[in-house]
Amino acid sequence: YSDVILTWYMGYYAAMYVVMSTGPTEKDWKVIKDIDAVEILQPSQPSQRNGFVALDPRLYTHNNHLYIEHFRQVGKRGYILYSDRLHYNASWDALYVQPPVRQFVLEGELGQQPQKNWVAFEYQPNRHSQSSILYYVHSINPHRIVRQQGKLSHQLNMSAVFVTKHVPSASLPVLWRFGEPRGGTPARLIHTAHGTKYLTFFHSQLFSRDTKMLTYYMGAYLFQPHPPIAITHITPDIIACKQCYNEEFGVAFKGLDYILFPMGFVVREHGHVLFVSAGRNDNSAYILKLNKTALVSYMVSVETQLLHPTQ
């Protein structure tokens, strides 16, 4: 199997996953592994199993190892981000995380804010480097890039290395018209007409005065593979499908009509096609097929200014 997507549901104590692949025929997506559990907590410490909900897991690779990131809700508005490496147990034929799961920590004012939906990506300092550095997009506007400082431990102490911000222009007066852009899929390097760039799909929420409800929207942007790692292009409108926003799709929750949440993507067919996994109303999922060239051509250029590090 040449390409695989793992779709995840994160519950109170464990993550449930389904492994899907195009298979040998390279035509249809098929389930090649049914639902299993990934234990994320220490069973001998039952107090850790209460008082939070673990949400929105994402998978990414770093130096050929697979990692899972998720955030936990603490109280009504508190969110803390966690991440750790995934392991495979042949006896169980299952993936698992070795406790304790590591917690991201940001110092200062940023550390007081809810932490969720960071975008992971592998940064290659130079083409001769044998290993990559793991960076995260902490926020989209400003485009804040953070990385770990110090050795691995139960806590991942993070600090900003680059911060850039969108500069309004005639072609793009606001970066995104559909609410605050927030993280989505891990970013991957792709070849485009604008050169090699990182691509990521993001989400946002917008309140409608007509329906008095929130709606989730999805977009995509490109950013630089070199410092200051700024946004270069973004979709000017939402990415959707006919099935995503119709009456059959239905009202998701009280106060929320439609939820479309990008989680990951793979590149197929000699780099020309993208398959994007997206959660739908928190109860099912889509795999969206996109033409990469058409997507990049649809994007508009973004002007930015450097905020950090100061020159």
KOLTITOR-141961 format. One record per residue (C-alpha): residue in one letter; x, y, z. Coordinates in nm, 3 decimals, padded with zeros to 5 digits. Layout:
BEGIN
(pt 'a',(X,Y,Z))
...
% end
This chain:
BEGIN
(pt 'y',(00.000,00.000,00.000))
(pt 's',(00.163,00.319,-00.115))
(pt 'd',(-00.048,00.582,00.067))
(pt 'v',(-00.235,00.553,00.394))
(pt 'i',(-00.470,00.780,00.585))
(pt 'l',(-00.550,00.716,00.950))
(pt 't',(-00.876,00.870,01.062))
(pt 'w',(-00.912,00.919,01.435))
(pt 'y',(-01.177,00.961,01.698))
(pt 'm',(-01.040,01.066,02.035))
(pt 'g',(-01.249,00.968,02.337))
(pt 'y',(-01.203,01.014,02.710))
(pt 'y',(-00.945,00.740,02.754))
(pt 'a',(-00.829,00.623,02.416))
(pt 'a',(-00.820,00.704,02.046))
(pt 'm',(-01.008,00.493,01.793))
(pt 'y',(-00.863,00.464,01.446))
(pt 'v',(-00.941,00.332,01.100))
(pt 'v',(-00.659,00.277,00.852))
(pt 'm',(-00.750,00.348,00.490))
(pt 's',(-00.546,00.310,00.173))
(pt 't',(-00.580,00.332,-00.203))
(pt 'g',(-00.463,-00.031,-00.216))
(pt 'p',(-00.272,-00.202,-00.496))
(pt 't',(-00.518,-00.090,-00.764))
(pt 'e',(-00.457,00.281,-00.683))
(pt 'k',(-00.821,00.354,-00.754))
(pt 'd',(-01.056,00.323,-00.457))
(pt 'w',(-00.999,00.399,-00.092))
(pt 'k',(-01.055,00.090,00.122))
(pt 'v',(-01.050,00.020,00.492))
(pt 'i',(-00.754,-00.209,00.555))
(pt 'k',(-00.776,-00.211,00.934))
(pt 'd',(-01.088,-00.182,01.144))
(pt 'i',(-01.135,00.012,01.468))
(pt 'd',(-00.888,-00.042,01.749))
(pt 'a',(-00.795,00.148,02.064))
(pt 'v',(-00.477,00.343,02.137))
(pt 'e',(-00.427,00.379,02.511))
(pt 'i',(-00.306,00.731,02.588))
(pt 'l',(-00.315,00.733,02.967))
(pt 'q',(-00.151,00.549,03.253))
(pt 'p',(-00.411,00.290,03.371))
(pt 's',(-00.250,00.269,03.717))
(pt 'q',(-00.339,00.635,03.781))
(pt 'p',(-00.719,00.653,03.756))
(pt 's',(-00.725,01.017,03.865))
(pt 'q',(-00.571,01.105,03.527))
(pt 'r',(-00.866,00.950,03.349))
(pt 'n',(-01.114,01.210,03.472))
(pt 'g',(-01.167,01.583,03.446))
(pt 'f',(-01.084,01.636,03.077))
(pt 'v',(-01.185,01.543,02.724))
(pt 'a',(-00.914,01.463,02.467))
(pt 'l',(-00.996,01.604,02.122))
(pt 'd',(-00.888,01.645,01.758))
(pt 'p',(-00.586,01.414,01.725))
(pt 'r',(-00.344,01.469,01.438))
(pt 'l',(-00.071,01.247,01.301))
(pt 'y',(00.265,01.368,01.172))
(pt 't',(00.608,01.222,01.106))
(pt 'h',(00.945,01.342,01.232))
(pt 'n',(01.271,01.175,01.129))
(pt 'n',(01.071,00.870,01.009))
(pt 'h',(00.885,00.829,01.339))
(pt 'l',(00.508,00.866,01.373))
(pt 'y',(00.368,01.107,01.633))
(pt 'i',(00.019,01.189,01.755))
(pt 'e',(-00.087,01.533,01.880))
(pt 'h',(-00.412,01.607,02.061))
(pt 'f',(-00.549,01.862,02.303))
(pt 'r',(-00.740,01.815,02.625))
(pt 'q',(-01.020,02.033,02.748))
(pt 'v',(-00.972,02.145,03.109))
(pt 'g',(-01.279,02.321,03.246))
(pt 'k',(-01.507,02.507,03.007))
(pt 'r',(-01.252,02.711,02.813))
(pt 'g',(-00.911,02.567,02.897))
(pt 'y',(-00.718,02.365,02.640))
(pt 'i',(-00.376,02.204,02.681))
(pt 'l',(-00.182,02.046,02.395))
(pt 'y',(-00.013,01.706,02.420))
(pt 's',(00.202,01.498,02.187))
(pt 'd',(00.401,01.176,02.184))
(pt 'r',(00.545,00.913,01.956))
(pt 'l',(00.326,00.626,01.840))
(pt 'h',(00.457,00.270,01.869))
(pt 'y',(00.339,-00.055,01.712))
(pt 'n',(00.281,-00.376,01.909))
(pt 'a',(00.291,-00.678,01.678))
(pt 's',(00.129,-00.906,01.936))
(pt 'w',(-00.178,-00.680,01.956))
(pt 'd',(-00.152,-00.564,01.594))
(pt 'a',(-00.224,-00.217,01.731))
(pt 'l',(-00.074,00.127,01.775))
(pt 'y',(-00.011,00.266,02.122))
(pt 'v',(00.149,00.555,02.310))
(pt 'q',(00.388,00.489,02.594))
(pt 'p',(00.277,00.703,02.896))
(pt 'p',(00.324,00.964,03.015))
(pt 'v',(00.212,01.176,02.722))
(pt 'r',(00.420,01.493,02.691))
(pt 'q',(00.261,01.835,02.741))
(pt 'f',(00.344,02.147,02.540))
(pt 'v',(00.435,02.446,02.758))
(pt 'l',(00.457,02.808,02.639))
(pt 'e',(00.594,03.064,02.881))
(pt 'g',(00.462,03.416,02.939))
(pt 'e',(00.144,03.568,02.797))
(pt 'l',(00.105,03.305,02.523))
(pt 'g',(00.114,03.031,02.784))
(pt 'q',(-00.197,03.173,02.948))
(pt 'q',(-00.404,03.129,02.631))
(pt 'p',(-00.590,02.810,02.532))
(pt 'q',(-00.355,02.583,02.335))
(pt 'k',(-00.502,02.382,02.049))
(pt 'n',(-00.473,02.310,01.676))
(pt 'w',(-00.101,02.362,01.628))
(pt 'v',(00.032,02.270,01.282))
(pt 'a',(00.337,02.043,01.288))
(pt 'f',(00.594,02.036,01.008))
(pt 'e',(00.947,01.908,00.952))
(pt 'y',(01.196,02.186,00.884))
(pt 'q',(01.517,02.102,00.701))
(pt 'p',(01.791,02.355,00.795))
(pt 'n',(01.987,02.271,00.479))
(pt 'r',(01.990,02.004,00.210))
(pt 'h',(02.296,01.836,00.364))
(pt 's',(02.131,01.786,00.704))
(pt 'q',(02.074,01.423,00.805))
(pt 's',(01.779,01.505,01.033))
(pt 's',(01.501,01.762,01.046))
(pt 'i',(01.381,02.000,01.317))
(pt 'l',(01.019,01.980,01.430))
(pt 'y',(00.848,02.320,01.408))
(pt 'y',(00.486,02.414,01.478))
(pt 'v',(00.258,02.689,01.350))
(pt 'h',(00.115,02.819,01.677))
(pt 's',(-00.114,03.077,01.511))
(pt 'i',(-00.186,03.178,01.153))
(pt 'n',(-00.222,03.558,01.177))
(pt 'p',(00.024,03.647,01.310))
(pt 'h',(00.204,03.347,01.161))
(pt 'r',(00.388,03.235,01.474))
(pt 'i',(00.642,02.953,01.440))
(pt 'v',(00.749,02.779,01.762))
(pt 'r',(00.991,02.499,01.844))
(pt 'q',(01.106,02.307,02.146))
(pt 'q',(01.391,02.440,02.357))
(pt 'g',(01.598,02.198,02.565))
(pt 'k',(01.592,01.821,02.603))
(pt 'l',(01.292,01.588,02.583))
(pt 's',(01.099,01.546,02.905))
(pt 'h',(00.744,01.515,03.033))
(pt 'q',(00.705,01.877,02.924))
(pt 'l',(00.790,02.027,02.586))
(pt 'n',(00.903,02.383,02.656))
(pt 'm',(00.827,02.586,02.344))
(pt 's',(00.931,02.934,02.230))
(pt 'a',(00.873,03.145,01.918))
(pt 'v',(01.148,03.153,01.656))
(pt 'f',(00.973,03.350,01.378))
(pt 'v',(00.664,03.571,01.376))
(pt 't',(00.526,03.738,01.063))
(pt 'k',(00.198,03.918,00.997))
(pt 'h',(-00.025,03.980,00.697))
(pt 'v',(-00.003,04.329,00.548))
(pt 'p',(-00.333,04.446,00.392))
(pt 's',(-00.315,04.505,00.016))
(pt 'a',(-00.552,04.595,-00.266))
(pt 's',(-00.579,04.231,-00.374))
(pt 'l',(-00.605,04.098,-00.017))
(pt 'p',(-00.735,04.359,00.231))
(pt 'v',(-00.794,04.089,00.495))
(pt 'l',(-00.617,03.755,00.514))
(pt 'w',(-00.939,03.550,00.557))
(pt 'r',(-01.302,03.671,00.543))
(pt 'f',(-01.465,03.377,00.722))
(pt 'g',(-01.359,03.421,01.083))
(pt 'e',(-01.023,03.373,01.253))
(pt 'p',(-00.809,03.119,01.064))
(pt 'r',(-00.700,02.834,01.292))
(pt 'g',(-00.481,02.528,01.254))
(pt 'g',(-00.580,02.216,01.065))
(pt 't',(-00.363,01.957,00.890))
(pt 'p',(00.008,01.905,00.950))
(pt 'a',(00.203,02.087,00.676))
(pt 'r',(00.391,01.911,00.397))
(pt 'l',(00.634,02.031,00.132))
(pt 'i',(00.492,02.030,-00.220))
(pt 'h',(00.618,02.151,-00.557))
(pt 't',(00.419,02.443,-00.696))
(pt 'a',(00.437,02.704,-00.971))
(pt 'h',(00.571,02.936,-00.698))
(pt 'g',(00.851,02.698,-00.604))
(pt 't',(00.870,02.445,-00.321))
(pt 'k',(00.634,02.547,-00.039))
(pt 'y',(00.468,02.403,00.268))
(pt 'l',(00.095,02.340,00.226))
(pt 't',(-00.158,02.316,00.507))
(pt 'f',(-00.538,02.316,00.524))
(pt 'f',(-00.698,02.522,00.802))
(pt 'h',(-01.042,02.587,00.949))
(pt 's',(-01.236,02.887,01.079))
(pt 'q',(-01.573,02.969,01.238))
(pt 'l',(-01.813,03.243,01.129))
(pt 'f',(-02.135,03.352,01.300))
(pt 's',(-02.433,03.410,01.070))
(pt 'r',(-02.675,03.687,01.163))
(pt 'd',(-02.939,03.516,00.951))
(pt 't',(-02.927,03.171,01.111))
(pt 'k',(-02.786,03.287,01.448))
(pt 'm',(-02.546,02.993,01.426))
(pt 'l',(-02.175,02.924,01.379))
(pt 't',(-02.049,02.756,01.062))
(pt 'y',(-01.708,02.592,01.012))
(pt 'y',(-01.517,02.667,00.692))
(pt 'm',(-01.199,02.528,00.538))
(pt 'g',(-00.921,02.695,00.342))
(pt 'a',(-00.556,02.635,00.250))
(pt 'y',(-00.235,02.834,00.239))
(pt 'l',(00.130,02.803,00.140))
(pt 'f',(00.427,02.917,00.346))
(pt 'q',(00.801,02.948,00.299))
(pt 'p',(01.038,02.653,00.352))
(pt 'h',(01.305,02.896,00.480))
(pt 'p',(01.319,03.179,00.739))
(pt 'p',(01.113,03.371,00.828))
(pt 'i',(00.869,03.093,00.724))
(pt 'a',(00.598,03.344,00.627))
(pt 'i',(00.269,03.283,00.444))
(pt 't',(00.307,03.338,00.069))
(pt 'h',(-00.034,03.239,-00.078))
(pt 'i',(-00.384,03.164,00.050))
(pt 't',(-00.721,03.060,-00.093))
(pt 'p',(-00.943,03.372,-00.117))
(pt 'd',(-01.261,03.168,-00.061))
(pt 'i',(-01.367,02.852,00.118))
(pt 'i',(-01.292,02.495,00.006))
(pt 'a',(-01.608,02.286,00.017))
(pt 'c',(-01.810,02.021,-00.162))
(pt 'k',(-02.179,01.996,-00.250))
(pt 'q',(-02.240,01.744,00.027))
(pt 'c',(-02.073,01.962,00.291))
(pt 'y',(-02.333,02.236,00.319))
(pt 'n',(-02.683,02.106,00.246))
(pt 'e',(-02.992,02.028,00.450))
(pt 'e',(-02.920,01.656,00.443))
(pt 'f',(-02.584,01.732,00.601))
(pt 'g',(-02.790,01.876,00.884))
(pt 'v',(-02.742,02.080,01.198))
(pt 'a',(-02.441,01.957,01.396))
(pt 'f',(-02.520,02.091,01.743))
(pt 'k',(-02.721,02.364,01.908))
(pt 'g',(-02.569,02.685,01.780))
(pt 'l',(-02.359,02.502,01.517))
(pt 'd',(-02.504,02.416,01.179))
(pt 'y',(-02.217,02.274,00.969))
(pt 'i',(-01.875,02.149,01.081))
(pt 'l',(-01.600,02.072,00.832))
(pt 'f',(-01.263,02.013,00.997))
(pt 'p',(-00.944,01.923,00.800))
(pt 'm',(-00.721,01.665,00.975))
(pt 'g',(-00.458,01.545,00.725))
(pt 'f',(-00.370,01.495,00.358))
(pt 'v',(-00.157,01.285,00.126))
(pt 'v',(-00.017,01.357,-00.221))
(pt 'r',(-00.093,01.112,-00.503))
(pt 'e',(-00.056,01.057,-00.877))
(pt 'h',(00.294,01.197,-00.928))
(pt 'g',(00.222,01.493,-00.702))
(pt 'h',(-00.083,01.618,-00.895))
(pt 'v',(-00.368,01.506,-00.666))
(pt 'l',(-00.435,01.571,-00.298))
(pt 'f',(-00.655,01.355,-00.076))
(pt 'v',(-00.768,01.551,00.230))
(pt 's',(-00.933,01.383,00.530))
(pt 'a',(-01.193,01.605,00.697))
(pt 'g',(-01.424,01.552,00.992))
(pt 'r',(-01.793,01.611,00.927))
(pt 'n',(-02.023,01.729,01.208))
(pt 'd',(-01.818,01.535,01.465))
(pt 'n',(-01.987,01.209,01.361))
(pt 's',(-01.841,01.105,01.024))
(pt 'a',(-01.563,01.188,00.781))
(pt 'y',(-01.494,01.269,00.418))
(pt 'i',(-01.190,01.216,00.200))
(pt 'l',(-01.184,01.507,-00.045))
(pt 'k',(-01.000,01.474,-00.377))
(pt 'l',(-00.840,01.799,-00.498))
(pt 'n',(-00.634,01.890,-00.803))
(pt 'k',(-00.312,02.036,-00.660))
(pt 't',(-00.235,02.260,-00.959))
(pt 'a',(-00.589,02.404,-00.963))
(pt 'l',(-00.576,02.465,-00.587))
(pt 'v',(-00.244,02.652,-00.606))
(pt 's',(-00.357,02.852,-00.911))
(pt 'y',(-00.666,02.961,-00.721))
(pt 'm',(-00.458,03.106,-00.436))
(pt 'v',(-00.365,03.474,-00.413))
(pt 's',(-00.031,03.612,-00.296))
(pt 'v',(00.011,03.738,00.060))
(pt 'e',(00.224,04.034,00.167))
(pt 't',(00.381,04.004,00.512))
(pt 'q',(00.604,04.187,00.755))
(pt 'l',(00.850,04.045,01.007))
(pt 'l',(00.765,04.093,01.374))
(pt 'h',(01.016,03.851,01.533))
(pt 'p',(01.307,03.815,01.553))
(pt 't',(01.370,04.189,01.540))
(pt 'q',(01.654,04.302,01.320))
% end
